[in-house]
Amino acid sequence: MHTHHPCKLILSTLMSTLMLTLLICGLLCTGSLTENAAAAEKLNYRLKWLFNASVVGDIYASEHGFFKKEGLDVEVKAGGPERDAIKELELGHAQFGVASADQVIRALDKGSPVVVLAQLFQINPLHWIYRASKAPINSLADLKGRTVGITYGGNDETIMRTMLAKAGIKESEVKLTSVRYDYTPFYKDQVEVWPCYINSQGVMLENKLKEAGEGVKFINPADFGVRFVANSVVTSERMLKEHPETVAKFTRALLAGWTAAFNEANRQQALETLAKFDKDTPPEMMAQQFDTTRGLVVPSGGTALGTIDSQAWEQTEAIMLDNKQIAAPVSVTRVLQPLVNK
């Protein structure tokens, strides 16, 4: 009868024990990984516009692990003309979004339970551009007799009409003309003063005229006392009430991402991150747009990134009320929930 050698039996037992131990460890590790994956809370964040320099902090926060550090799995989704972040909050398709103040105020006018968490742009990027060779526009009175472009139904129309009213300038004293995305009338000098976002079209138009040997100047409505609030971070009342910790984590991670993106030490990395998403803008122009955006989001004077300018929000509501864009006051300051300092 064949018998096993004692050493072989011991070795076989040891191997069986080792295999069992490895199997148990594997199962435990797999369980641990599954738990960690489940722990990362999945969230959708809908931007206001397409991927460009205006959203660099949003994608930087996502790509460089700022959300992940807070235990969040955030999908940053591009916006655009067919996208409405506030509507997606209402439908539950997104938990967070980006909207301009006029969108927030219109939504409140319709009874939407939207809440503002942070204000990304401290200076509205909407400006007007004109040739430096023209008579300077140092006061609003200098607009008299000029051909000024506006997008009927757009923010720029509201802002320009407010500036004219503020200066007591009658509409008949200025030649307001409808403009779109075709810049030919500006290039041909048929429209002297043209509306643009200074950190995107403004850079492009300035470069184009520079090639033709012409300089440009910009009109910033804020310089004339009109502070119309631009892009801000929003969520729903329900999200804030039912998941306050998630809201705080998201806001903290997002603003940390924006801060890091505009840290001079991270400039090149931020531009490389942006280039992965914005494939249509030439690198040199992208760098110009990035630097201009930084000045709008992190202005000089030590204002913390994300700070909500309550007075500017109040003024934006008053402007919209004066222009009959809302039926009645909405008391917008009641939905400003700054978590930036919490």
GIHULIN-V309955 format. One line per field, one symbol per residue. phi: phi as a letter, one per 20 degrees, with the letter a starting at -180 (. if undefined). burial: I if it has 24 or more other ideal C-beta (glycine too) atoms within 12 Angstrom, else O. A space follows every 50 residues. Layout:
# GIHULIN-V309955
phi->???
burial->???
This chain:
# GIHULIN-V309955
phi->.ecffgfffffffffffffffffffffffffffffffffffecdcefecf fbgfcgfffffffdmffgfemdddeedfeqfedcgfffffenfbecacbe gffffffffenfeecddadfeecfffccdbfffegfdecfffegneedeb egnegffgffffffffemefffecefcfcceeeggffemedfddfaefec fgfffffffffendecccddgffdnddefdgcecbegffffecfffffff fffffffffffefgfdgfffffffffddeeeggffffffffffgfeecff onffgngeegffffffffffffelecfbgdlgffdecfdfde
burial->OOOOOOOOOOOOOOOOOOOOOOOOOOOOOOOOOOOOOOOOIOIIIIIIII IIIIIIIIIIIIIIOIIIOIIIIIOIIIIOOOIIIIIIIIOOOIIIIIII IIIIIIIIIOOIOIIIIIIIIIIIIIIIIIIOOIOOIOOIOIIOOIIIII IOOIIIIIIIIIIIOOIOIOOOOIOIIOIOOOIOOIOOOOIIIIIIIIII IIIIIIIOIOOOOOOIIIIIIIOIOIIIIIIIIIIIIOIIOOOOOIIIII IIIIIIIIIIIIOOOIOOOIIOIIIOIIOOIOOOIIIIIIIIIIIIIIOO OOOOIIIIIIOIIIIIIIIIIOIOIIOOOIOIIOIIIIIIOO
